[in-house]
Amino acid sequence: MKRFHVHIAVDNLQANIRFYSALFGAEPVIRKTDYAKWMLDDPLINFAISARGAKPGLDHVGIQADSDESLNEINQRLVQAGLSATEQKSAQCCYATSNKYWTVDPQGIAWEAFHSLTTIPTFGQDVPVPVKTSSCCSA
């Protein structure tokens, strides 16, 4: 199973937790001083927000894989289409250690395909990896 992922940078974490909890009808499953995450089954999404000084708005979107095999399948689809992706092994971000592939869509939106391995006690320092777009996707 794969789960859609959206991460939004916010300027007021508490106001946004209140808003998204009401919208989703559920409280976050992870709540930190700078981060909150909802793992919803309807719709099937990993929705995260963080207040870490980034410009408010869409930070990145992605697909959360439930295994490294599933993650590699996503990467293989990108490779077969001739699209660039950058691999990260054991990346530490969002209170988790994950294996990842980063790419960028034609609009310049960062996409993360990832498989979380374990939780960690800190947010971590991982940031989206710059990826050069292939010739098919450049403006």
Secondary structure, 3 states (H helix, E strand, C coil): CEEEEEEEECCCHHHHHHHHHHHHCCCCCEECCCEEEEEEECCEEEEEEECCCCCCEEEEEEEEECCHHHHHHHHHHHHHCCCCCEEEEEEEECCEEEEEEEEECCCCCEEEEEEEEEECCCCECCCCCCCCCCCCCCC
